[in-house]
Amino acid sequence: MGYVVGIALFLILLPLIVLIALFGWMSGDGASDIISRDNIIAQMPVEQQQQIAAIDSVCDSIDVTFTANGLIVNDAKKAKAIYISCLAGHEAEETFYTDLADCFLYTTETESIYDKISAKYGVTFTDDDKAQLDALYGATPVRYTPPPPDESAINVSAFVSPSTKNSSDLAVYVLNAYESGWGYVSGTYGNILTESLLSAKISQYPDKVGVHESTIRELWLGKRTADCIGLIKGYAWYEVSTGTFIYQNNGMPDIGADTMFANATVTGTIDTLPETPGLAVWNKGHIGIYVGGGDVVHAANTNAGVVKTRVSDSPWTHWLEIPYISYGGRL
């Protein structure tokens, strides 16, 4: 198979017999019963042993993440084959494992895992690639039905430039979220919380969403929801012309609060916060938007939802210009 044999050869330059052993490990076809993978690896140079150990570690993490998200064994096998073939290096990204699982969790009638992985990582799958992967591990089923277009459109009447993503409109957007009573659900970014979306998030984040299911149902089902970083990503992904969210729209990647801060090139300590609505305020693991006059809007927690507080009411440590958002004409 081109993915597991040819590309793995390129990545780690293993002897042919080790590739056979690796292929057996990936496909479960019994090759490991004939050739002892451990014995072969033990005879290899230390550097190659370390490379294989690193791949094994990533594949183990894929298994753990996919199991936690209720995905089947063949999903994990297919994900590991794709990782080895064309995603090596991405495991260093903060949300790699959950992002990869999302590609399998949110397959739709019009967007397959191959479409999602291509969009997320910029890789290409040929028809033969897809056929080979599906033959080995089965076709990935459709698991998610996107919600219909929102009946209650987000109010953009006060936007100064609806066709761009800028700091002024970001501040207006999050104030609208606060005034409209948006809720908090991990992994969401502004869509109305439907039963199917809630079920998907419970499966994806059992320790963050599942444990709060009864509260979420009582407070937020049927309303728009976001988590702290989702409030920001949702603004970037919201397409004003259609009233819909487009995943990773306008160059905004799917990253966490800490990575957003790490990617910023214009930052300062909170005591130097400029009077610029649309700046983000940050402390480790959490992020909000400064809306002016000493106020911050942020998606706080399951019970509170999206709130407006004084800067001094939360332990913000830094402010930042959000990458991918225009500040005074500069990105």
N, C-alpha and C positions, 0 to 999 in steps of 0.2 A: 504494500500500500504506500502510495506516494507520501501521504501525511506522516505516518509513523516511522517508515523506513528511510525514505529519501531525505526528508527534512531533518529527522533525528540524526542521520549521518552527517549532514551539514553542521548541525548544532554541536555535536559532541565528538565526531570523528571516531566512532567506535568500530572495532572489528566486526565483520559480517556476522560472526557467530553470536556476538552480544546483541546485535540488532534483532536476530532471530529470537533470542531470549526475551528482549524487551517487547517484541511484537506479541509473543505468547502471553506475557504479563498483561499487556493492554487488552487483548482480545479474549483471554481465558480459553484458548483452544487446546491446552494441554502441552504446549511446547516446553513449559517449565518442568514437566514430568520427565522429559527426555534429557534436557540440558539444565544443569543446576546453575541458575542465574547467580546465586551468591558465590559459588565456587569460581565462576568465570570472572566476576567482578573483583574477587579477592586477588586475582593474578594480574590485575591491571595496574597501571601507574596511579599513584595517590591522587594526582590532579583529576584523572578521569573518574576515579571512585568518588571524589568530592562532587563532581558534576552530576553524576548519577544520583547521589544522595540528595542533592539540591532538587533535582527533578522529582524524586520520590516524595520529598517533603511537600512540594507544591501539589502533587497529585493527592497526597493524603489530606491536605487542606481542602481541595476540591471535593473529595469524598465527604468530609465532615460538613462542609457548607451545604452541599446538595442534599444530604440526609436531613439536616436541620430544616431545610425548606420543603421537605416532603417530596423531593424529586426521586425518580427511580434509579436503579443501579445503571441501566443502560444510558441514562442521561449523563451520569458522572463519567462513564467510559467514553462517551462521545466528546464530552467537554475536555477530558484529559488528552484525547487524540488531537483535538483542535489546538489545545495549549501547546503540546509538544511540536506540532507542525508549524504554527505561525504566531503564537502569542507569547513566546519566551521573552522575558524581560518585563512584561506587564505585571507580573506578580508583585513587583515592588510598589505598585500603585495602592493607595490606601484602601480603596473599595473594590479591588480586583475580584475577589471571590464572590461577593454579593452581586456585583455587576454582571459577572458571568452567569450566576444563577438566575438573575433577572431575565437574561436573554432566553432562558428556557421556561421561566415562569410566565412570561408575558407574550408567548406566541399567539398570534391571531390568525384569522382567515386570510389576511392580506400581508402579514409580516411574519416570516419564519425565523427560526433561530439564526439561520445563515444571513438573513437580511439584518437582524439586530446586531449580530457580531460584526458584520461588515460595517454598519453605521458607527458602531462603538469604537472599533479598533482600526478601521481603514484597511481591512484585508478583503481579499476577493476569493470566492468559491466558484469553481466551474460546475457545470451540470454533472460532470463525471465525479468531481469531489463529493458533491452532495449525494449522488447515487451510491458511492462506495461507503460513505459514512452511514447512510440509512440502511444499507444492506448489512453492515456489521452490527449496528446498534439500534436499528429500528427508526422509523420516522418519528420525529418529535411531535406529540399531539398538540392541537390547539388548546390552550389552557385559559385564555383570558379574552373576555369580550369587552372591548373598550366602551366606556359609558357613552351615551348619545350626546350630541352637542348640548352644552349647558343651556337650560331654558332661561336662567337668570344671568344675563351677560354681565361680566365685570364692568363696572363704571369707569370709562376712560375719558369722560367728557372734559375733565380738567387736565388731561395730558397736554404738555406743550409741544411734543413731537412724537405722535403715536407710531410713526414709521421707524423710529430709532430707539435704542436702549440707552437711556441717559439717567443721571442721578436725580434730576428734578421729578421725573415721572415715576422713578422707583419709590421716592418718598410718598408721592400721591397714591401709588398702588398699595403700599403697605398700610397707609392710613385707611384706605378703603377696606382692606382686609380686616383691620381692627374695628372700624365702624360697622361693618357688615356681620361681625360676630363669628369670624372663622374659628374653627377648632384646631386641635393639635393631634396628629397621628403620624408616627414615625414613617418616613419613606414617602410621604405625600407632598404635593407641591401646588395645590390649588384646585384640583378637580373636586366635584361633588362626591362625597363619600357614599358610594353605593354598596349594596351587599357584596357584590363580586369583588370590588376594590378592597373592602374591609377583610374579606376572607383571604385574599391574596396577601395582604399585609400581616394578618395573623400568622399565616404560614411562613412568611419571610422573616418576621421579627417576633417570634413567640415570647421572648423575654421583654420586649418593649411595647408590643401591641396586644398580644394574646392575654397577658396578665391584666390588661386594662379593658378587656372587651366589654364588660357590662357598663363601665363608665362611658366608654366611647359610644356605645349604642344609645345610651340615655341622653348624652349631650350633643353628639356630633353627627350621627347617622343622618344622611340626607342634606348635610351642609358642606360647604367647602372646608377643606382642612389642609394643613401644611405642617412640616416641622421647621426648625429654625432656619436651616439652610435652604429648605424647600420654598420658603417664602421668597427668598432671593432668586433661586433658580427658576421658580414659577414666573416671576416677572420677565426674565430673559426668554423663557420658553413660550410665553403667551403671545400668540399671533393675533394682533388687534383686528386685522382684516377679516379673520374667520371666527374669532371668539373661541379659539381652541388652543390647547397646549400642545406643542410639538417638542418631543424629547430632544434635548441637546440643541435646541434652536439658537440661532444668533451667536454661535461660537461658544456658548456657555456649557462647559463640560459638567458631567454628573460627579461632583466632588463634595467632600465634607467641609465643615466649618474650618477645621484646622488647616486643611490643604488650601482652602480659599485664602486664608491669612498668609500661608507660606508663599503662595503665588503672587501676592500683592507686591508691587514695587514702590508704592507710596503709602507709608504707614507712620504712626507716631504713638506715643504713650497717651493714655486717656486724658491726662491733665493738659495736653496740648490740642484737644479736639477742636477743630475749626468750626465755625458756624456755617456748615455746608450741608443742607438736607440731602440725604442720599448716600452719605458716607456710612460705612458699616462700623459697628463697634463689636469688639471680640474679647472673650476670654476663653481659655482652653476648653474646647468641646461645645462652645455656644457662640451664636452670632445674632446680631440684631441690626436694625437700620435707624440711624439718627434722622429724625424728621424736623429738627429745628426747635428752638426755644427751650432746649434742655431736655427734650423728650425723645424716647426710643420706642420703636414698635418692634416686638419680637414674638415669635411663637414660643411660649414659655414652657408649657407642660400639658399633660392630658387633661387635668382638671381646669386649668385656666384658659387654654387656647391661645389665641393671638391677643396680646395685651399692649397697652401703652404705659410706660413707666418713666420716671425721671432717670437721667443718666446715673445719678448718685445712688439709685435704689438697687442696682445690681453691680456685682464686682467686675465690671469691664476693666480690662487692663490696657487695651490698645484700640485705636481706630485705623481704618484703612480705606483706600479707594479700591473698589471691587474691580478686579480685572474683568474685561469684557463689557464694562459699562463706561459710557462717556461722561467725563467730568470737565465741564467747560470746554468741550470740543476735543478733549484728549482721551484716549483709551488707556 
